[in-house]
């Protein structure tokens, strides 16, 4: 009986640790169509919070997005609260079944993602410059379409499985 109890407790513990999947949002509306949302101009406002939750950086992103068939380009121009600027150009490819891949100059290898319902989950490794050094950090990036103009984004950044911080963004479609 003790073994059964411990086995059940272990199974429940593992179930409690399970992460959400895009399929958990498959019935949510409005349905996210990345090609439609990220087409034209999009503005985002964001913060980076360290692992304690303290906001350590604020920024805006002006995005120019364009799709040709199943291939898209998201040209992101970042302006940080300290006046520094940066740029990232994503090259996305739509695959069957709501899957996407993407590359950018500061992304290691290829990003992969999945759309279901109003959500998009995106995983990638980013080369992050900090104090003259470059670190490769992993992103578990989730986007949730709120309505035809607004999408919220939450990305957890980690290294070796240790949570380093979180990026929170609010996208607004401007054209």
Order of alpha helices (4+ residues) and beta strands (2+ residues): alpha-alpha-beta-beta-beta-beta-beta-beta-beta-beta-beta-beta
